[in-house]
């Protein structure tokens, strides 16, 4: 009887040891799998960082709000010192839930023509840009959506950052309230963005 108990105790001890060994092996595997999953999700998110090492002369970041396909912040336009322009184009599924995990945007790049690049640089050299406010109130009210935009550039050796809401340069309310230098810059930004959308690869 005692012999049988000793055998059972030995078997239970071996089973317990086997379980502990299995748990020790499984735990690191789960951690590795979770880490790989997090890295996969991170790789699917859109990066706002520049794609090239060339100096950047203008950056425009947008975030849509309201009834839109994605509320993810993205690069509306980035222009490099060599005239290369890039921007994020909505290519993913239409649904805010998607952008919480995966990116709805893909980056496209285009070389601006000499004339267009020259006009953009001229707009960026306007001395009146030095007097721009960091933030402007919303003058245009969207029906179901809106755009929150931040423009970053350098003028007169100073770094400038201007935050706008619904910055359509053709809208009468914006034209009446924005400085002329800002309207001129917004027009050139819109023209460059159209090139990215139509000819970007």
C-alpha positions as CSV (number, residue, x, y, z in Angstrom):
1,X,0.0,0.0,0.0
2,X,2.8,2.4,1.0
3,X,4.7,1.4,-2.2
4,X,1.7,2.3,-4.3
5,X,1.4,5.7,-2.6
6,X,5.1,6.4,-3.2
7,X,4.6,5.6,-6.9
8,X,1.6,7.9,-7.1
9,X,3.5,10.7,-5.4
10,X,6.4,10.2,-7.7
11,X,4.1,10.3,-10.8
12,X,2.4,13.5,-9.5
13,X,5.7,15.1,-8.8
14,X,6.9,14.3,-12.4
15,X,3.6,15.7,-13.8
16,X,4.0,18.8,-11.7
17,X,7.6,19.3,-12.8
18,X,6.6,18.8,-16.4
19,X,3.9,21.4,-16.2
20,X,6.2,23.9,-14.6
21,X,8.8,23.3,-17.4
22,X,6.1,23.7,-20.0
23,X,4.9,26.9,-18.4
24,X,8.4,28.3,-18.4
25,X,8.8,27.5,-22.1
26,X,5.3,28.8,-23.0
27,X,5.6,32.1,-21.2
28,X,8.6,33.5,-23.3
29,X,6.9,32.3,-26.4
30,X,3.8,34.3,-25.6
31,X,5.9,37.3,-24.9
32,X,7.7,37.0,-28.2
33,X,4.4,36.5,-30.1
34,X,3.0,39.6,-28.4
35,X,6.1,41.6,-29.2
36,X,5.9,40.5,-32.9
37,X,2.2,41.5,-33.0
38,X,2.9,44.9,-31.6
39,X,5.7,45.4,-34.1
40,X,3.4,44.4,-36.9
41,X,0.8,46.8,-35.8
42,X,3.3,49.6,-35.5
43,X,4.6,48.9,-39.0
44,X,1.1,49.3,-40.4
45,X,0.7,52.7,-38.9
46,X,1.5,55.8,-40.9
47,X,4.8,57.5,-40.2
48,X,4.9,61.3,-40.2
49,X,8.7,61.3,-40.5
50,X,10.4,62.5,-43.7
51,X,11.1,59.9,-46.3
52,X,14.3,61.4,-47.6
53,X,17.4,63.0,-46.0
54,X,17.2,66.1,-48.1
55,X,16.5,69.3,-46.1
56,X,12.8,70.1,-45.7
57,X,11.5,73.7,-46.4
58,X,7.8,73.1,-45.8
59,X,5.6,70.7,-43.9
60,X,1.8,70.6,-43.6
61,X,0.1,68.1,-41.3
62,X,-3.7,67.5,-41.5
63,X,-6.2,65.7,-39.3
64,X,-9.8,65.3,-40.4
65,X,-12.7,65.4,-38.0
66,X,-16.4,64.7,-38.1
67,X,-18.0,62.3,-40.5
68,X,-14.8,61.3,-42.3
69,X,-13.1,58.1,-43.5
70,X,-10.1,58.5,-41.2
71,X,-9.2,60.8,-38.2
72,X,-5.5,59.8,-38.5
73,X,-3.0,62.6,-38.6
74,X,-1.1,62.6,-41.9
75,X,1.3,64.5,-44.1
76,X,-0.8,66.7,-46.3
77,X,2.4,68.1,-48.0
78,X,6.1,68.1,-47.4
79,X,8.5,69.9,-49.8
80,X,12.2,69.3,-49.8
81,X,15.0,71.8,-50.8
82,X,15.4,70.0,-54.1
83,X,11.8,70.5,-55.2
84,X,10.6,67.0,-54.3
85,X,7.1,67.0,-52.8
86,X,5.4,64.2,-50.9
87,X,2.1,63.6,-49.2
88,X,-0.2,60.9,-47.8
89,X,-3.1,59.7,-49.9
90,X,-6.1,58.0,-48.5
91,X,-6.0,54.4,-49.9
92,X,-7.3,52.3,-47.0
93,X,-10.8,51.3,-46.0
94,X,-13.2,54.1,-45.1
95,X,-13.8,53.8,-41.3
96,X,-12.4,55.6,-38.3
97,X,-12.0,52.2,-36.5
98,X,-9.5,51.1,-39.1
99,X,-7.2,54.0,-38.6
100,X,-7.0,53.3,-34.9
101,X,-4.9,50.1,-35.7
102,X,-3.8,50.3,-39.3
103,X,-2.9,53.3,-41.5
104,X,-5.4,54.4,-44.1
105,X,-2.8,56.4,-46.0
106,X,0.1,55.7,-48.3
107,X,2.9,58.1,-49.2
108,X,3.3,59.5,-52.7
109,X,6.1,61.6,-54.1
110,X,6.4,63.9,-57.1
111,X,9.0,66.3,-58.5
112,X,7.6,69.8,-58.7
113,X,8.3,71.7,-61.9
114,X,10.8,74.5,-61.8
115,X,8.1,77.2,-62.1
116,X,5.9,75.7,-59.5
117,X,8.8,75.2,-57.0
118,X,10.0,78.8,-57.6
119,X,6.5,80.2,-56.9
120,X,6.3,78.1,-53.7
121,X,9.7,79.4,-52.5
122,X,8.6,82.9,-53.3
123,X,5.5,82.5,-51.2
124,X,7.7,81.2,-48.3
125,X,10.0,84.3,-48.5
126,X,7.2,86.8,-47.8
127,X,8.4,88.9,-44.9
128,X,4.8,89.3,-43.7
129,X,4.8,85.6,-42.7
130,X,7.0,86.6,-39.7
131,X,3.9,88.4,-38.2
132,X,1.6,85.4,-38.5
133,X,-0.1,84.2,-35.3
134,X,0.6,80.7,-34.1
135,X,-3.2,79.9,-34.1
136,X,-6.1,81.3,-36.1
137,X,-9.7,80.8,-35.1
138,X,-12.2,78.9,-37.3
139,X,-13.8,81.1,-39.9
140,X,-15.3,78.5,-42.1
141,X,-17.9,76.0,-40.6
142,X,-18.0,72.6,-42.3
143,X,-21.3,70.8,-42.7
144,X,-20.3,67.3,-41.5
145,X,-16.5,67.5,-41.3
146,X,-13.6,69.7,-40.7
147,X,-9.8,69.9,-41.3
148,X,-7.3,70.7,-38.6
149,X,-4.1,71.8,-40.2
150,X,-0.6,72.8,-39.0
151,X,1.9,74.4,-41.3
152,X,5.6,74.5,-40.4
153,X,8.3,76.4,-42.3
154,X,11.2,78.8,-41.9
155,X,11.2,82.5,-42.9
156,X,13.8,85.1,-42.1
157,X,15.8,82.5,-40.2
158,X,12.9,81.8,-37.8
159,X,10.9,78.6,-37.5
160,X,7.2,79.2,-37.8
161,X,4.2,77.0,-37.0
162,X,0.7,78.1,-37.8
163,X,-2.5,76.1,-36.8
164,X,-5.6,76.5,-38.9
165,X,-9.1,75.0,-39.1
166,X,-10.7,74.5,-42.6
167,X,-8.0,76.6,-44.3
168,X,-9.6,76.8,-47.8
169,X,-7.8,79.8,-49.4
170,X,-10.7,80.4,-51.8
171,X,-13.4,80.7,-49.2
172,X,-14.6,84.3,-48.7
173,X,-14.5,84.1,-44.9
174,X,-10.8,83.0,-44.9
175,X,-9.9,85.5,-47.5
176,X,-11.4,88.2,-45.4
177,X,-9.7,87.2,-42.2
178,X,-6.4,85.6,-43.1
179,X,-3.4,87.9,-43.9
180,X,-2.7,88.1,-47.7
181,X,0.7,86.4,-47.2
182,X,-1.0,83.4,-45.6
183,X,-3.6,83.2,-48.4
184,X,-0.8,83.2,-51.0
185,X,1.1,80.4,-49.1
186,X,-2.1,78.3,-48.8
187,X,-2.7,78.7,-52.6
188,X,0.8,77.4,-53.4
189,X,0.3,74.6,-50.8
190,X,-2.9,73.5,-52.5
191,X,-1.3,73.6,-56.0
192,X,1.6,71.4,-54.8
193,X,-0.8,69.0,-53.1
194,X,-2.8,68.6,-56.3
195,X,0.4,67.6,-58.1
196,X,1.1,64.9,-55.4
197,X,-2.5,63.6,-55.8
198,X,-2.5,63.5,-59.6
199,X,1.1,62.7,-60.5
200,X,2.6,61.3,-57.3
201,X,4.0,57.7,-57.2
